[in-house]
């Protein structure tokens, strides 16, 4: 994983975990990598992963079963979508809207591009 300078690493790791859940790589009720395992995999300090896991616990995306480890919450998909949607609307969407306005891109063109993107990337 390559980290960007414009966002805290623990938040980027949270996005990574959320994406794994949304893509079905980590399913509800399944164990997620331990703090140490994920830290080694991503080449970060275990404290950074712990901070990520604490954030995700607070958002009810993962939960800690004491002595066993962290698990994907049964409502994780809905909670991830709500969390990510909120982040997108606050941080990313204003930039997208600004570019749409400045570049004079119509909604028909956006819709066609979106459909092409989904077809090419998600075979939907």
PAGU-853944 format. One record per residue (C-alpha): residue number from 1; residue in three letters; chain; x, y, z. Coordinates in steps of 0.25 Angstrom, whole numbers, plus 2048, in hexadecimal, padded with zeros to 3 digits. Layout:
N
   nr  rest  kette   xx   yy   zz
  NUM   ala      A    X    Y    Z
...
// end
This chain:
124
   nr  rest  kette   xx   yy   zz
    1   unk      A  800  800  800
    2   unk      A  805  80E  7FC
    3   unk      A  802  819  806
    4   unk      A  7FE  827  801
    5   unk      A  804  833  809
    6   unk      A  7F6  83B  809
    7   unk      A  7EF  831  813
    8   unk      A  7F3  82B  820
    9   unk      A  7F8  81D  81F
   10   unk      A  7EE  817  828
   11   unk      A  7E3  81D  820
   12   unk      A  7E9  817  813
   13   unk      A  7EA  809  81A
   14   unk      A  7DB  80B  81E
   15   unk      A  7D7  80D  810
   16   unk      A  7DF  800  80C
   17   unk      A  7D8  7F8  817
   18   unk      A  7CA  7FE  812
   19   unk      A  7CD  7FB  804
   20   unk      A  7D1  7EC  807
   21   unk      A  7C3  7EB  80E
   22   unk      A  7BB  7F2  803
   23   unk      A  7C2  7E9  7F9
   24   unk      A  7BE  7DD  801
   25   unk      A  7CD  7D9  803
   26   unk      A  7CA  7DA  812
   27   unk      A  7BC  7D5  816
   28   unk      A  7B3  7D7  821
   29   unk      A  7B7  7D0  82E
   30   unk      A  7C4  7CC  828
   31   unk      A  7D1  7CF  830
   32   unk      A  7DA  7DA  82A
   33   unk      A  7E9  7DA  82A
   34   unk      A  7EF  7DD  838
   35   unk      A  7F5  7EA  83B
   36   unk      A  803  7E5  839
   37   unk      A  7FF  7DD  82D
   38   unk      A  7F9  7E9  826
   39   unk      A  805  7F2  82B
   40   unk      A  80F  7E8  824
   41   unk      A  807  7E7  818
   42   unk      A  806  7F6  816
   43   unk      A  813  7F9  81C
   44   unk      A  80E  803  826
   45   unk      A  80F  804  835
   46   unk      A  806  7FB  83D
   47   unk      A  801  807  845
   48   unk      A  7FC  80D  837
   49   unk      A  7F4  801  834
   50   unk      A  7EE  801  843
   51   unk      A  7EA  80F  841
   52   unk      A  7E3  80B  834
   53   unk      A  7DC  7FF  83B
   54   unk      A  7D7  808  846
   55   unk      A  7D1  811  83C
   56   unk      A  7CA  806  835
   57   unk      A  7C5  800  842
   58   unk      A  7BF  80E  845
   59   unk      A  7B8  80D  837
   60   unk      A  7B3  7FF  83A
   61   unk      A  7BA  7FA  82E
   62   unk      A  7C3  7F0  836
   63   unk      A  7C2  7EB  844
   64   unk      A  7CC  7E5  84E
   65   unk      A  7C9  7D7  854
   66   unk      A  7D3  7D8  860
   67   unk      A  7DE  7CE  85F
   68   unk      A  7DA  7C9  851
   69   unk      A  7DC  7D5  848
   70   unk      A  7D4  7DF  840
   71   unk      A  7C8  7DB  837
   72   unk      A  7C0  7E1  82C
   73   unk      A  7B3  7E6  832
   74   unk      A  7A6  7E0  82D
   75   unk      A  7A1  7EE  829
   76   unk      A  7AF  7F2  823
   77   unk      A  7AB  7F4  815
   78   unk      A  7A0  7FE  818
   79   unk      A  7A9  805  822
   80   unk      A  7B4  805  818
   81   unk      A  7AB  80B  80E
   82   unk      A  7A6  816  818
   83   unk      A  7B4  819  81D
   84   unk      A  7BA  81A  80F
   85   unk      A  7AE  821  809
   86   unk      A  7AF  82C  814
   87   unk      A  7BE  82D  811
   88   unk      A  7BC  82E  802
   89   unk      A  7B1  839  803
   90   unk      A  7B9  842  80C
   91   unk      A  7C7  840  806
   92   unk      A  7C6  83B  7F8
   93   unk      A  7B9  840  7F2
   94   unk      A  7BC  84F  7F3
   95   unk      A  7C9  84D  7EB
   96   unk      A  7C1  844  7E1
   97   unk      A  7B6  84F  7E0
   98   unk      A  7C0  85A  7DE
   99   unk      A  7C7  852  7D2
  100   unk      A  7B9  84F  7CC
  101   unk      A  7B6  85E  7CC
  102   unk      A  7C3  863  7C7
  103   unk      A  7C4  859  7BC
  104   unk      A  7B6  85A  7B8
  105   unk      A  7B3  84B  7B9
  106   unk      A  7A4  848  7B7
  107   unk      A  79D  83D  7BF
  108   unk      A  79B  835  7B2
  109   unk      A  7AA  834  7B0
  110   unk      A  7AC  830  7BF
  111   unk      A  7A1  826  7BE
  112   unk      A  7A7  81F  7B2
  113   unk      A  7B5  820  7B8
  114   unk      A  7B0  81A  7C5
  115   unk      A  7A9  80E  7BE
  116   unk      A  7B6  80B  7B6
  117   unk      A  7BE  80B  7C3
  118   unk      A  7B5  802  7CA
  119   unk      A  7B4  7F8  7BE
  120   unk      A  7C3  7F8  7BC
  121   unk      A  7C7  7F7  7CB
  122   unk      A  7BB  7EF  7D1
  123   unk      A  7B5  7E7  7C6
  124   unk      A  7A7  7EC  7C9
// end
